[in-house]
Structure formats: structure tokens, C-alpha cells
């Protein structure tokens, strides 16, 4: 094989390998997260946040809905580009989140599943391009912790009224 053909073949293989490495396939939305959640309260933490209490409080009582390809909050739908999950410990979480920790968030497990929902920037709140609920900790059955702009919120599955 002439040198020019070998070099072109090697370049094509390198290009394909680089493209494959840069492209990640999206993980499925965890089944425990799918569906509707109601934000019940702002969780007091000692970390730095870019939202004030006045900007965070109006989110309490609103609902988040998660589907395999999108999330919805206050009537705004945000298409999801990618979903990443990982187990995170209190130590890792504290290091990555400017001092917020499991104790402050009412998490009593040594580790929880963190779900990171990737999407285009969106101006849903008018306060920033942060989308509330795109970073989720699956705390337990019927309870998640979501964050936006360094503010943490507890969200619960809505209870159905009994007749």
C-alpha cells in the first residue's frame, strides 16, 4: 500500500476514533425520577448561591415533570440533550457544591444517585439561565433534592386526595 493511502487511512481511523470518543450516548432517565414532583421547601444551606431568598421562595409549590426526553417546570418545557447519572458521597458532594452537604439537605444515606440533565440554556425564571430541577439527588422513595443557582429545594411526589 503506498504511503499516501496508509496516511489517509490512519487519518480517517483517528478521526472516527476521536468522533466516537467525543460522542456519548445518553443514559436513560432513572425510572424513580420519571413523573411529577412538587417543590415543598427551600433547604437551608451554608453554601454560596446566586439567587436570593426572594428569587427562590416563589418556586415552592410549583411542580416539575420529568420524561425521558424533556423536563417541564411552570409550563416551560426544556428538551433534554443528555442524561448523566452517578453515585455521589457526602464528601464528593460537599467538595463540588461550595459547602452544601448531605446533613444540610436532610440526606441520611452515605451516597445517593445524582442525575444531571443536560439541555440548552433557558430563561425560565427570569433570574438566570439556570433551569430549576436539572440537577437532582434521588434521596428516597417519593423525595428528591433539586438545585438551581446554588439554592437547594426539597421536592416530593404529589399525594392524591382520598375520597
PyMOL commands that place a pseudoatom at each C-alpha (Angstrom):
pseudoatom trace, name=CA, resn=UNK, resi=1, chain=A, elem=C, hetatm=0, pos=[0.000, 0.000, 0.000]
pseudoatom trace, name=CA, resn=UNK, resi=2, chain=A, elem=C, hetatm=0, pos=[1.504, 3.360, -0.993]
pseudoatom trace, name=CA, resn=UNK, resi=3, chain=A, elem=C, hetatm=0, pos=[2.441, 5.714, 1.866]
pseudoatom trace, name=CA, resn=UNK, resi=4, chain=A, elem=C, hetatm=0, pos=[-0.214, 8.315, 0.896]
pseudoatom trace, name=CA, resn=UNK, resi=5, chain=A, elem=C, hetatm=0, pos=[-3.015, 5.748, 1.162]
pseudoatom trace, name=CA, resn=UNK, resi=6, chain=A, elem=C, hetatm=0, pos=[-1.717, 4.468, 4.502]
pseudoatom trace, name=CA, resn=UNK, resi=7, chain=A, elem=C, hetatm=0, pos=[-1.543, 8.008, 5.911]
pseudoatom trace, name=CA, resn=UNK, resi=8, chain=A, elem=C, hetatm=0, pos=[-5.071, 8.778, 4.690]
pseudoatom trace, name=CA, resn=UNK, resi=9, chain=A, elem=C, hetatm=0, pos=[-6.380, 5.533, 6.189]
pseudoatom trace, name=CA, resn=UNK, resi=10, chain=A, elem=C, hetatm=0, pos=[-4.686, 6.258, 9.514]
pseudoatom trace, name=CA, resn=UNK, resi=11, chain=A, elem=C, hetatm=0, pos=[-6.068, 9.817, 9.498]
pseudoatom trace, name=CA, resn=UNK, resi=12, chain=A, elem=C, hetatm=0, pos=[-9.593, 8.512, 8.811]
pseudoatom trace, name=CA, resn=UNK, resi=13, chain=A, elem=C, hetatm=0, pos=[-9.318, 5.955, 11.611]
pseudoatom trace, name=CA, resn=UNK, resi=14, chain=A, elem=C, hetatm=0, pos=[-8.052, 8.652, 14.008]
pseudoatom trace, name=CA, resn=UNK, resi=15, chain=A, elem=C, hetatm=0, pos=[-10.923, 10.959, 13.004]
pseudoatom trace, name=CA, resn=UNK, resi=16, chain=A, elem=C, hetatm=0, pos=[-13.529, 8.219, 13.545]
pseudoatom trace, name=CA, resn=UNK, resi=17, chain=A, elem=C, hetatm=0, pos=[-11.995, 7.270, 16.918]
pseudoatom trace, name=CA, resn=UNK, resi=18, chain=A, elem=C, hetatm=0, pos=[-11.941, 10.912, 18.033]
pseudoatom trace, name=CA, resn=UNK, resi=19, chain=A, elem=C, hetatm=0, pos=[-15.540, 11.434, 16.946]
pseudoatom trace, name=CA, resn=UNK, resi=20, chain=A, elem=C, hetatm=0, pos=[-16.659, 8.286, 18.758]
pseudoatom trace, name=CA, resn=UNK, resi=21, chain=A, elem=C, hetatm=0, pos=[-14.831, 9.324, 21.940]
pseudoatom trace, name=CA, resn=UNK, resi=22, chain=A, elem=C, hetatm=0, pos=[-16.419, 12.795, 21.874]
pseudoatom trace, name=CA, resn=UNK, resi=23, chain=A, elem=C, hetatm=0, pos=[-19.909, 11.426, 21.333]
pseudoatom trace, name=CA, resn=UNK, resi=24, chain=A, elem=C, hetatm=0, pos=[-21.531, 9.989, 24.424]
pseudoatom trace, name=CA, resn=UNK, resi=25, chain=A, elem=C, hetatm=0, pos=[-24.778, 8.149, 24.394]
pseudoatom trace, name=CA, resn=UNK, resi=26, chain=A, elem=C, hetatm=0, pos=[-27.385, 9.434, 26.771]
pseudoatom trace, name=CA, resn=UNK, resi=27, chain=A, elem=C, hetatm=0, pos=[-28.274, 7.323, 29.764]
pseudoatom trace, name=CA, resn=UNK, resi=28, chain=A, elem=C, hetatm=0, pos=[-31.959, 6.624, 30.275]
pseudoatom trace, name=CA, resn=UNK, resi=29, chain=A, elem=C, hetatm=0, pos=[-33.895, 8.722, 32.756]
pseudoatom trace, name=CA, resn=UNK, resi=30, chain=A, elem=C, hetatm=0, pos=[-33.986, 6.728, 36.018]
pseudoatom trace, name=CA, resn=UNK, resi=31, chain=A, elem=C, hetatm=0, pos=[-37.484, 5.303, 36.486]
pseudoatom trace, name=CA, resn=UNK, resi=32, chain=A, elem=C, hetatm=0, pos=[-37.562, 6.589, 40.088]
pseudoatom trace, name=CA, resn=UNK, resi=33, chain=A, elem=C, hetatm=0, pos=[-37.335, 10.154, 38.721]
pseudoatom trace, name=CA, resn=UNK, resi=34, chain=A, elem=C, hetatm=0, pos=[-39.905, 9.950, 35.918]
pseudoatom trace, name=CA, resn=UNK, resi=35, chain=A, elem=C, hetatm=0, pos=[-43.188, 11.718, 36.573]
pseudoatom trace, name=CA, resn=UNK, resi=36, chain=A, elem=C, hetatm=0, pos=[-44.353, 14.721, 38.569]
pseudoatom trace, name=CA, resn=UNK, resi=37, chain=A, elem=C, hetatm=0, pos=[-42.806, 16.264, 41.693]
pseudoatom trace, name=CA, resn=UNK, resi=38, chain=A, elem=C, hetatm=0, pos=[-43.924, 19.202, 43.830]
pseudoatom trace, name=CA, resn=UNK, resi=39, chain=A, elem=C, hetatm=0, pos=[-41.322, 21.559, 45.325]
pseudoatom trace, name=CA, resn=UNK, resi=40, chain=A, elem=C, hetatm=0, pos=[-42.159, 21.682, 49.033]
pseudoatom trace, name=CA, resn=UNK, resi=41, chain=A, elem=C, hetatm=0, pos=[-39.482, 23.895, 50.564]
pseudoatom trace, name=CA, resn=UNK, resi=42, chain=A, elem=C, hetatm=0, pos=[-36.160, 25.671, 50.223]
pseudoatom trace, name=CA, resn=UNK, resi=43, chain=A, elem=C, hetatm=0, pos=[-33.477, 23.764, 52.120]
pseudoatom trace, name=CA, resn=UNK, resi=44, chain=A, elem=C, hetatm=0, pos=[-31.223, 25.919, 54.324]
pseudoatom trace, name=CA, resn=UNK, resi=45, chain=A, elem=C, hetatm=0, pos=[-27.572, 25.503, 53.335]
pseudoatom trace, name=CA, resn=UNK, resi=46, chain=A, elem=C, hetatm=0, pos=[-24.334, 27.323, 54.071]
pseudoatom trace, name=CA, resn=UNK, resi=47, chain=A, elem=C, hetatm=0, pos=[-23.033, 27.462, 50.513]
pseudoatom trace, name=CA, resn=UNK, resi=48, chain=A, elem=C, hetatm=0, pos=[-22.843, 30.432, 48.157]
pseudoatom trace, name=CA, resn=UNK, resi=49, chain=A, elem=C, hetatm=0, pos=[-25.904, 30.916, 45.951]
pseudoatom trace, name=CA, resn=UNK, resi=50, chain=A, elem=C, hetatm=0, pos=[-26.567, 33.295, 43.080]
pseudoatom trace, name=CA, resn=UNK, resi=51, chain=A, elem=C, hetatm=0, pos=[-30.292, 33.536, 43.898]
pseudoatom trace, name=CA, resn=UNK, resi=52, chain=A, elem=C, hetatm=0, pos=[-31.666, 35.465, 46.825]
pseudoatom trace, name=CA, resn=UNK, resi=53, chain=A, elem=C, hetatm=0, pos=[-34.337, 34.116, 49.142]
pseudoatom trace, name=CA, resn=UNK, resi=54, chain=A, elem=C, hetatm=0, pos=[-36.862, 36.328, 47.321]
pseudoatom trace, name=CA, resn=UNK, resi=55, chain=A, elem=C, hetatm=0, pos=[-35.952, 34.690, 43.998]
pseudoatom trace, name=CA, resn=UNK, resi=56, chain=A, elem=C, hetatm=0, pos=[-36.039, 31.143, 45.412]
pseudoatom trace, name=CA, resn=UNK, resi=57, chain=A, elem=C, hetatm=0, pos=[-39.250, 31.187, 47.500]
pseudoatom trace, name=CA, resn=UNK, resi=58, chain=A, elem=C, hetatm=0, pos=[-41.693, 31.549, 44.549]
pseudoatom trace, name=CA, resn=UNK, resi=59, chain=A, elem=C, hetatm=0, pos=[-40.587, 28.107, 43.330]
pseudoatom trace, name=CA, resn=UNK, resi=60, chain=A, elem=C, hetatm=0, pos=[-42.089, 26.467, 46.426]
pseudoatom trace, name=CA, resn=UNK, resi=61, chain=A, elem=C, hetatm=0, pos=[-45.398, 24.868, 45.476]
pseudoatom trace, name=CA, resn=UNK, resi=62, chain=A, elem=C, hetatm=0, pos=[-44.530, 24.609, 41.789]
pseudoatom trace, name=CA, resn=UNK, resi=63, chain=A, elem=C, hetatm=0, pos=[-44.228, 21.257, 40.021]
pseudoatom trace, name=CA, resn=UNK, resi=64, chain=A, elem=C, hetatm=0, pos=[-41.512, 19.598, 37.998]
pseudoatom trace, name=CA, resn=UNK, resi=65, chain=A, elem=C, hetatm=0, pos=[-42.266, 16.857, 35.492]
pseudoatom trace, name=CA, resn=UNK, resi=66, chain=A, elem=C, hetatm=0, pos=[-39.559, 14.554, 34.162]
pseudoatom trace, name=CA, resn=UNK, resi=67, chain=A, elem=C, hetatm=0, pos=[-39.837, 12.485, 30.975]
pseudoatom trace, name=CA, resn=UNK, resi=68, chain=A, elem=C, hetatm=0, pos=[-37.232, 10.563, 29.003]
pseudoatom trace, name=CA, resn=UNK, resi=69, chain=A, elem=C, hetatm=0, pos=[-36.631, 13.410, 26.551]
pseudoatom trace, name=CA, resn=UNK, resi=70, chain=A, elem=C, hetatm=0, pos=[-37.731, 16.578, 28.389]
pseudoatom trace, name=CA, resn=UNK, resi=71, chain=A, elem=C, hetatm=0, pos=[-38.471, 18.211, 31.715]
pseudoatom trace, name=CA, resn=UNK, resi=72, chain=A, elem=C, hetatm=0, pos=[-41.227, 20.700, 32.417]
pseudoatom trace, name=CA, resn=UNK, resi=73, chain=A, elem=C, hetatm=0, pos=[-41.469, 23.440, 35.009]
pseudoatom trace, name=CA, resn=UNK, resi=74, chain=A, elem=C, hetatm=0, pos=[-44.083, 26.217, 35.224]
pseudoatom trace, name=CA, resn=UNK, resi=75, chain=A, elem=C, hetatm=0, pos=[-45.374, 25.478, 31.747]
pseudoatom trace, name=CA, resn=UNK, resi=76, chain=A, elem=C, hetatm=0, pos=[-41.938, 25.685, 30.155]
pseudoatom trace, name=CA, resn=UNK, resi=77, chain=A, elem=C, hetatm=0, pos=[-40.691, 22.539, 28.505]
pseudoatom trace, name=CA, resn=UNK, resi=78, chain=A, elem=C, hetatm=0, pos=[-36.941, 22.009, 28.295]
pseudoatom trace, name=CA, resn=UNK, resi=79, chain=A, elem=C, hetatm=0, pos=[-35.751, 19.359, 25.810]
pseudoatom trace, name=CA, resn=UNK, resi=80, chain=A, elem=C, hetatm=0, pos=[-33.022, 17.137, 27.243]
pseudoatom trace, name=CA, resn=UNK, resi=81, chain=A, elem=C, hetatm=0, pos=[-29.860, 16.582, 25.235]
pseudoatom trace, name=CA, resn=UNK, resi=82, chain=A, elem=C, hetatm=0, pos=[-28.187, 14.123, 27.574]
pseudoatom trace, name=CA, resn=UNK, resi=83, chain=A, elem=C, hetatm=0, pos=[-28.683, 12.449, 30.954]
pseudoatom trace, name=CA, resn=UNK, resi=84, chain=A, elem=C, hetatm=0, pos=[-25.773, 11.547, 33.213]
pseudoatom trace, name=CA, resn=UNK, resi=85, chain=A, elem=C, hetatm=0, pos=[-26.035, 9.624, 36.468]
pseudoatom trace, name=CA, resn=UNK, resi=86, chain=A, elem=C, hetatm=0, pos=[-23.542, 8.726, 39.164]
pseudoatom trace, name=CA, resn=UNK, resi=87, chain=A, elem=C, hetatm=0, pos=[-23.401, 7.699, 42.797]
pseudoatom trace, name=CA, resn=UNK, resi=88, chain=A, elem=C, hetatm=0, pos=[-22.155, 10.616, 44.911]
pseudoatom trace, name=CA, resn=UNK, resi=89, chain=A, elem=C, hetatm=0, pos=[-20.970, 10.588, 48.532]
pseudoatom trace, name=CA, resn=UNK, resi=90, chain=A, elem=C, hetatm=0, pos=[-21.367, 13.405, 51.037]
pseudoatom trace, name=CA, resn=UNK, resi=91, chain=A, elem=C, hetatm=0, pos=[-17.665, 14.236, 50.788]
pseudoatom trace, name=CA, resn=UNK, resi=92, chain=A, elem=C, hetatm=0, pos=[-17.746, 14.454, 46.974]
pseudoatom trace, name=CA, resn=UNK, resi=93, chain=A, elem=C, hetatm=0, pos=[-20.943, 16.491, 47.052]
pseudoatom trace, name=CA, resn=UNK, resi=94, chain=A, elem=C, hetatm=0, pos=[-19.578, 18.955, 49.628]
pseudoatom trace, name=CA, resn=UNK, resi=95, chain=A, elem=C, hetatm=0, pos=[-16.357, 19.428, 47.643]
pseudoatom trace, name=CA, resn=UNK, resi=96, chain=A, elem=C, hetatm=0, pos=[-18.226, 20.063, 44.382]
pseudoatom trace, name=CA, resn=UNK, resi=97, chain=A, elem=C, hetatm=0, pos=[-21.010, 22.255, 45.786]
pseudoatom trace, name=CA, resn=UNK, resi=98, chain=A, elem=C, hetatm=0, pos=[-19.297, 25.003, 47.773]
pseudoatom trace, name=CA, resn=UNK, resi=99, chain=A, elem=C, hetatm=0, pos=[-20.002, 23.606, 51.217]
pseudoatom trace, name=CA, resn=UNK, resi=100, chain=A, elem=C, hetatm=0, pos=[-23.567, 22.281, 50.953]
pseudoatom trace, name=CA, resn=UNK, resi=101, chain=A, elem=C, hetatm=0, pos=[-23.647, 18.798, 52.451]
pseudoatom trace, name=CA, resn=UNK, resi=102, chain=A, elem=C, hetatm=0, pos=[-25.975, 15.853, 52.973]
pseudoatom trace, name=CA, resn=UNK, resi=103, chain=A, elem=C, hetatm=0, pos=[-26.773, 16.833, 56.562]
pseudoatom trace, name=CA, resn=UNK, resi=104, chain=A, elem=C, hetatm=0, pos=[-27.992, 20.280, 55.467]
pseudoatom trace, name=CA, resn=UNK, resi=105, chain=A, elem=C, hetatm=0, pos=[-30.115, 18.631, 52.763]
pseudoatom trace, name=CA, resn=UNK, resi=106, chain=A, elem=C, hetatm=0, pos=[-31.632, 16.086, 55.164]
pseudoatom trace, name=CA, resn=UNK, resi=107, chain=A, elem=C, hetatm=0, pos=[-29.925, 13.148, 53.451]
pseudoatom trace, name=CA, resn=UNK, resi=108, chain=A, elem=C, hetatm=0, pos=[-29.139, 10.275, 55.821]
pseudoatom trace, name=CA, resn=UNK, resi=109, chain=A, elem=C, hetatm=0, pos=[-27.599, 7.856, 53.321]
pseudoatom trace, name=CA, resn=UNK, resi=110, chain=A, elem=C, hetatm=0, pos=[-23.819, 7.568, 52.746]
pseudoatom trace, name=CA, resn=UNK, resi=111, chain=A, elem=C, hetatm=0, pos=[-24.376, 8.021, 48.999]
pseudoatom trace, name=CA, resn=UNK, resi=112, chain=A, elem=C, hetatm=0, pos=[-27.202, 8.873, 46.625]
pseudoatom trace, name=CA, resn=UNK, resi=113, chain=A, elem=C, hetatm=0, pos=[-27.833, 8.788, 42.898]
pseudoatom trace, name=CA, resn=UNK, resi=114, chain=A, elem=C, hetatm=0, pos=[-27.200, 12.148, 41.249]
pseudoatom trace, name=CA, resn=UNK, resi=115, chain=A, elem=C, hetatm=0, pos=[-28.937, 12.836, 37.929]
pseudoatom trace, name=CA, resn=UNK, resi=116, chain=A, elem=C, hetatm=0, pos=[-27.568, 15.619, 35.737]
pseudoatom trace, name=CA, resn=UNK, resi=117, chain=A, elem=C, hetatm=0, pos=[-29.928, 16.657, 32.935]
pseudoatom trace, name=CA, resn=UNK, resi=118, chain=A, elem=C, hetatm=0, pos=[-28.136, 18.366, 30.051]
pseudoatom trace, name=CA, resn=UNK, resi=119, chain=A, elem=C, hetatm=0, pos=[-30.005, 20.969, 27.983]
pseudoatom trace, name=CA, resn=UNK, resi=120, chain=A, elem=C, hetatm=0, pos=[-29.607, 24.265, 26.188]
pseudoatom trace, name=CA, resn=UNK, resi=121, chain=A, elem=C, hetatm=0, pos=[-29.597, 27.352, 28.417]
pseudoatom trace, name=CA, resn=UNK, resi=122, chain=A, elem=C, hetatm=0, pos=[-33.130, 28.573, 29.052]
pseudoatom trace, name=CA, resn=UNK, resi=123, chain=A, elem=C, hetatm=0, pos=[-34.550, 31.682, 30.699]
pseudoatom trace, name=CA, resn=UNK, resi=124, chain=A, elem=C, hetatm=0, pos=[-37.392, 30.096, 32.643]
pseudoatom trace, name=CA, resn=UNK, resi=125, chain=A, elem=C, hetatm=0, pos=[-37.184, 32.108, 35.850]
pseudoatom trace, name=CA, resn=UNK, resi=126, chain=A, elem=C, hetatm=0, pos=[-36.026, 35.458, 34.534]
pseudoatom trace, name=CA, resn=UNK, resi=127, chain=A, elem=C, hetatm=0, pos=[-33.295, 35.384, 37.212]
pseudoatom trace, name=CA, resn=UNK, resi=128, chain=A, elem=C, hetatm=0, pos=[-30.695, 33.361, 35.280]
pseudoatom trace, name=CA, resn=UNK, resi=129, chain=A, elem=C, hetatm=0, pos=[-30.354, 30.727, 32.577]
pseudoatom trace, name=CA, resn=UNK, resi=130, chain=A, elem=C, hetatm=0, pos=[-30.406, 28.051, 35.287]
pseudoatom trace, name=CA, resn=UNK, resi=131, chain=A, elem=C, hetatm=0, pos=[-33.268, 25.594, 34.972]
pseudoatom trace, name=CA, resn=UNK, resi=132, chain=A, elem=C, hetatm=0, pos=[-34.620, 24.523, 38.361]
pseudoatom trace, name=CA, resn=UNK, resi=133, chain=A, elem=C, hetatm=0, pos=[-34.554, 20.757, 38.672]
pseudoatom trace, name=CA, resn=UNK, resi=134, chain=A, elem=C, hetatm=0, pos=[-31.876, 19.935, 36.107]
pseudoatom trace, name=CA, resn=UNK, resi=135, chain=A, elem=C, hetatm=0, pos=[-29.591, 18.653, 38.854]
pseudoatom trace, name=CA, resn=UNK, resi=136, chain=A, elem=C, hetatm=0, pos=[-31.307, 16.039, 41.011]
pseudoatom trace, name=CA, resn=UNK, resi=137, chain=A, elem=C, hetatm=0, pos=[-30.385, 13.900, 44.008]
pseudoatom trace, name=CA, resn=UNK, resi=138, chain=A, elem=C, hetatm=0, pos=[-32.609, 10.824, 44.389]
pseudoatom trace, name=CA, resn=UNK, resi=139, chain=A, elem=C, hetatm=0, pos=[-32.873, 10.807, 48.173]
pseudoatom trace, name=CA, resn=UNK, resi=140, chain=A, elem=C, hetatm=0, pos=[-35.532, 8.165, 48.732]
pseudoatom trace, name=CA, resn=UNK, resi=141, chain=A, elem=C, hetatm=0, pos=[-38.897, 6.921, 47.577]
pseudoatom trace, name=CA, resn=UNK, resi=142, chain=A, elem=C, hetatm=0, pos=[-41.029, 9.963, 46.964]
pseudoatom trace, name=CA, resn=UNK, resi=143, chain=A, elem=C, hetatm=0, pos=[-38.300, 12.531, 47.808]
pseudoatom trace, name=CA, resn=UNK, resi=144, chain=A, elem=C, hetatm=0, pos=[-35.707, 14.302, 45.693]
pseudoatom trace, name=CA, resn=UNK, resi=145, chain=A, elem=C, hetatm=0, pos=[-33.475, 17.317, 46.170]
pseudoatom trace, name=CA, resn=UNK, resi=146, chain=A, elem=C, hetatm=0, pos=[-33.116, 19.662, 43.209]
pseudoatom trace, name=CA, resn=UNK, resi=147, chain=A, elem=C, hetatm=0, pos=[-30.985, 22.732, 42.829]
pseudoatom trace, name=CA, resn=UNK, resi=148, chain=A, elem=C, hetatm=0, pos=[-30.725, 25.888, 40.809]
pseudoatom trace, name=CA, resn=UNK, resi=149, chain=A, elem=C, hetatm=0, pos=[-28.126, 28.608, 41.137]
pseudoatom trace, name=CA, resn=UNK, resi=150, chain=A, elem=C, hetatm=0, pos=[-26.795, 27.169, 44.406]
pseudoatom trace, name=CA, resn=UNK, resi=151, chain=A, elem=C, hetatm=0, pos=[-30.215, 27.012, 46.080]
pseudoatom trace, name=CA, resn=UNK, resi=152, chain=A, elem=C, hetatm=0, pos=[-31.481, 23.579, 47.120]
pseudoatom trace, name=CA, resn=UNK, resi=153, chain=A, elem=C, hetatm=0, pos=[-35.141, 22.564, 47.144]
pseudoatom trace, name=CA, resn=UNK, resi=154, chain=A, elem=C, hetatm=0, pos=[-36.924, 19.522, 48.502]
pseudoatom trace, name=CA, resn=UNK, resi=155, chain=A, elem=C, hetatm=0, pos=[-39.464, 18.018, 46.127]
pseudoatom trace, name=CA, resn=UNK, resi=156, chain=A, elem=C, hetatm=0, pos=[-41.974, 15.284, 46.905]
pseudoatom trace, name=CA, resn=UNK, resi=157, chain=A, elem=C, hetatm=0, pos=[-44.356, 13.180, 44.857]
pseudoatom trace, name=CA, resn=UNK, resi=158, chain=A, elem=C, hetatm=0, pos=[-47.772, 14.847, 44.965]
pseudoatom trace, name=CA, resn=UNK, resi=159, chain=A, elem=C, hetatm=0, pos=[-50.212, 12.950, 47.153]
pseudoatom trace, name=CA, resn=UNK, resi=160, chain=A, elem=C, hetatm=0, pos=[-53.565, 12.068, 45.735]
pseudoatom trace, name=CA, resn=UNK, resi=161, chain=A, elem=C, hetatm=0, pos=[-56.642, 13.170, 47.602]
pseudoatom trace, name=CA, resn=UNK, resi=162, chain=A, elem=C, hetatm=0, pos=[-58.526, 10.283, 49.153]
pseudoatom trace, name=CA, resn=UNK, resi=163, chain=A, elem=C, hetatm=0, pos=[-62.265, 10.149, 48.542]
for i in range(1, 163): cmd.bond("trace and resi %d" % i, "trace and resi %d" % (i + 1))
show_as sticks, trace
zoom trace
